């Protein structure tokens, strides 16, 4: 999303993907609410909490479609 910062991580190892998702969930208070992952594509996206809920839903929809 324009104006927001975050991280997109692409994995080739499902175990590392799951560990990363868990780590971000464990640190949710620091990582913010916008954390979206695709178990199928092994992609995890974290966007800083300045993102609106509406835009967060757009990101979630994209990640869910992968």
CNS distance restraints for C-alpha pairs under 8 A (distance, minus, plus):
assign (resid   1 and name CA) (resid   5 and name CA) 7.95 0.50 0.50
assign (resid   1 and name CA) (resid  55 and name CA) 7.45 0.50 0.50
assign (resid   4 and name CA) (resid  47 and name CA) 7.09 0.50 0.50
assign (resid   4 and name CA) (resid  48 and name CA) 6.83 0.50 0.50
assign (resid   4 and name CA) (resid  50 and name CA) 7.05 0.50 0.50
assign (resid   4 and name CA) (resid  51 and name CA) 6.56 0.50 0.50
assign (resid   5 and name CA) (resid  47 and name CA) 5.92 0.50 0.50
assign (resid   5 and name CA) (resid  48 and name CA) 5.93 0.50 0.50
assign (resid   6 and name CA) (resid  45 and name CA) 7.40 0.50 0.50
assign (resid   6 and name CA) (resid  46 and name CA) 5.36 0.50 0.50
assign (resid   6 and name CA) (resid  47 and name CA) 4.00 0.50 0.50
assign (resid   6 and name CA) (resid  48 and name CA) 5.55 0.50 0.50
assign (resid   7 and name CA) (resid  45 and name CA) 5.70 0.50 0.50
assign (resid   7 and name CA) (resid  46 and name CA) 5.19 0.50 0.50
assign (resid   7 and name CA) (resid  47 and name CA) 6.36 0.50 0.50
assign (resid   8 and name CA) (resid  43 and name CA) 7.16 0.50 0.50
assign (resid   8 and name CA) (resid  44 and name CA) 5.90 0.50 0.50
assign (resid   8 and name CA) (resid  45 and name CA) 4.54 0.50 0.50
assign (resid   8 and name CA) (resid  46 and name CA) 6.58 0.50 0.50
assign (resid   9 and name CA) (resid  43 and name CA) 5.64 0.50 0.50
assign (resid   9 and name CA) (resid  44 and name CA) 5.16 0.50 0.50
assign (resid   9 and name CA) (resid  45 and name CA) 6.31 0.50 0.50
assign (resid  10 and name CA) (resid  42 and name CA) 6.08 0.50 0.50
assign (resid  10 and name CA) (resid  43 and name CA) 4.63 0.50 0.50
assign (resid  10 and name CA) (resid  44 and name CA) 6.63 0.50 0.50
assign (resid  11 and name CA) (resid  16 and name CA) 7.21 0.50 0.50
assign (resid  11 and name CA) (resid  17 and name CA) 6.00 0.50 0.50
assign (resid  11 and name CA) (resid  42 and name CA) 5.31 0.50 0.50
assign (resid  11 and name CA) (resid  43 and name CA) 6.25 0.50 0.50
assign (resid  12 and name CA) (resid  42 and name CA) 6.97 0.50 0.50
assign (resid  13 and name CA) (resid  17 and name CA) 6.35 0.50 0.50
assign (resid  13 and name CA) (resid  42 and name CA) 7.73 0.50 0.50
assign (resid  14 and name CA) (resid  18 and name CA) 6.18 0.50 0.50
assign (resid  14 and name CA) (resid  39 and name CA) 7.92 0.50 0.50
assign (resid  14 and name CA) (resid  42 and name CA) 6.59 0.50 0.50
assign (resid  15 and name CA) (resid  19 and name CA) 6.22 0.50 0.50
assign (resid  16 and name CA) (resid  20 and name CA) 6.13 0.50 0.50
assign (resid  17 and name CA) (resid  21 and name CA) 6.26 0.50 0.50
assign (resid  17 and name CA) (resid  42 and name CA) 6.17 0.50 0.50
assign (resid  17 and name CA) (resid  43 and name CA) 7.58 0.50 0.50
assign (resid  17 and name CA) (resid  44 and name CA) 7.58 0.50 0.50
assign (resid  18 and name CA) (resid  22 and name CA) 6.17 0.50 0.50
assign (resid  19 and name CA) (resid  23 and name CA) 6.07 0.50 0.50
assign (resid  20 and name CA) (resid  24 and name CA) 6.24 0.50 0.50
assign (resid  21 and name CA) (resid  25 and name CA) 6.17 0.50 0.50
assign (resid  21 and name CA) (resid  37 and name CA) 7.34 0.50 0.50
assign (resid  21 and name CA) (resid  44 and name CA) 7.24 0.50 0.50
assign (resid  22 and name CA) (resid  26 and name CA) 6.03 0.50 0.50
assign (resid  23 and name CA) (resid  27 and name CA) 6.26 0.50 0.50
assign (resid  24 and name CA) (resid  28 and name CA) 5.84 0.50 0.50
assign (resid  24 and name CA) (resid  31 and name CA) 6.37 0.50 0.50
assign (resid  24 and name CA) (resid  35 and name CA) 7.69 0.50 0.50
assign (resid  27 and name CA) (resid  31 and name CA) 5.92 0.50 0.50
assign (resid  28 and name CA) (resid  32 and name CA) 5.56 0.50 0.50
assign (resid  28 and name CA) (resid  33 and name CA) 6.80 0.50 0.50
assign (resid  29 and name CA) (resid  33 and name CA) 7.96 0.50 0.50
assign (resid  31 and name CA) (resid  35 and name CA) 7.81 0.50 0.50
assign (resid  31 and name CA) (resid  46 and name CA) 7.43 0.50 0.50
assign (resid  31 and name CA) (resid  48 and name CA) 7.11 0.50 0.50
assign (resid  31 and name CA) (resid  49 and name CA) 7.80 0.50 0.50
assign (resid  32 and name CA) (resid  47 and name CA) 7.65 0.50 0.50
assign (resid  32 and name CA) (resid  48 and name CA) 6.19 0.50 0.50
assign (resid  32 and name CA) (resid  49 and name CA) 5.07 0.50 0.50
assign (resid  33 and name CA) (resid  49 and name CA) 6.27 0.50 0.50
assign (resid  34 and name CA) (resid  45 and name CA) 7.87 0.50 0.50
assign (resid  34 and name CA) (resid  46 and name CA) 5.68 0.50 0.50
assign (resid  34 and name CA) (resid  47 and name CA) 5.36 0.50 0.50
assign (resid  34 and name CA) (resid  48 and name CA) 6.80 0.50 0.50
assign (resid  34 and name CA) (resid  49 and name CA) 6.48 0.50 0.50
assign (resid  34 and name CA) (resid  51 and name CA) 7.78 0.50 0.50
assign (resid  34 and name CA) (resid  56 and name CA) 6.21 0.50 0.50
assign (resid  35 and name CA) (resid  44 and name CA) 7.32 0.50 0.50
assign (resid  35 and name CA) (resid  45 and name CA) 5.70 0.50 0.50
assign (resid  35 and name CA) (resid  46 and name CA) 4.49 0.50 0.50
assign (resid  35 and name CA) (resid  47 and name CA) 6.69 0.50 0.50
assign (resid  36 and name CA) (resid  44 and name CA) 5.77 0.50 0.50
assign (resid  36 and name CA) (resid  45 and name CA) 5.16 0.50 0.50
assign (resid  36 and name CA) (resid  46 and name CA) 6.49 0.50 0.50
assign (resid  36 and name CA) (resid  59 and name CA) 7.77 0.50 0.50
assign (resid  36 and name CA) (resid  60 and name CA) 5.82 0.50 0.50
assign (resid  36 and name CA) (resid  63 and name CA) 6.62 0.50 0.50
assign (resid  37 and name CA) (resid  42 and name CA) 7.24 0.50 0.50
assign (resid  37 and name CA) (resid  43 and name CA) 5.65 0.50 0.50
assign (resid  37 and name CA) (resid  44 and name CA) 4.21 0.50 0.50
assign (resid  37 and name CA) (resid  45 and name CA) 6.15 0.50 0.50
assign (resid  37 and name CA) (resid  63 and name CA) 6.40 0.50 0.50
assign (resid  37 and name CA) (resid  64 and name CA) 7.41 0.50 0.50
assign (resid  38 and name CA) (resid  42 and name CA) 5.45 0.50 0.50
assign (resid  38 and name CA) (resid  43 and name CA) 5.26 0.50 0.50
assign (resid  38 and name CA) (resid  44 and name CA) 6.40 0.50 0.50
assign (resid  38 and name CA) (resid  63 and name CA) 5.96 0.50 0.50
assign (resid  38 and name CA) (resid  64 and name CA) 6.06 0.50 0.50
assign (resid  38 and name CA) (resid  66 and name CA) 6.51 0.50 0.50
assign (resid  39 and name CA) (resid  43 and name CA) 7.18 0.50 0.50
assign (resid  40 and name CA) (resid  66 and name CA) 7.00 0.50 0.50
assign (resid  41 and name CA) (resid  66 and name CA) 5.90 0.50 0.50
assign (resid  43 and name CA) (resid  63 and name CA) 7.67 0.50 0.50
assign (resid  45 and name CA) (resid  63 and name CA) 7.87 0.50 0.50
assign (resid  47 and name CA) (resid  51 and name CA) 7.13 0.50 0.50
assign (resid  51 and name CA) (resid  55 and name CA) 6.42 0.50 0.50
assign (resid  51 and name CA) (resid  56 and name CA) 6.34 0.50 0.50
assign (resid  52 and name CA) (resid  56 and name CA) 6.02 0.50 0.50
assign (resid  53 and name CA) (resid  57 and name CA) 6.12 0.50 0.50
assign (resid  54 and name CA) (resid  58 and name CA) 6.55 0.50 0.50
assign (resid  55 and name CA) (resid  59 and name CA) 6.41 0.50 0.50
assign (resid  56 and name CA) (resid  60 and name CA) 6.15 0.50 0.50
assign (resid  57 and name CA) (resid  61 and name CA) 6.04 0.50 0.50
assign (resid  58 and name CA) (resid  62 and name CA) 6.36 0.50 0.50
assign (resid  59 and name CA) (resid  63 and name CA) 6.24 0.50 0.50
assign (resid  60 and name CA) (resid  64 and name CA) 5.91 0.50 0.50
assign (resid  61 and name CA) (resid  65 and name CA) 6.20 0.50 0.50
assign (resid  62 and name CA) (resid  66 and name CA) 6.80 0.50 0.50
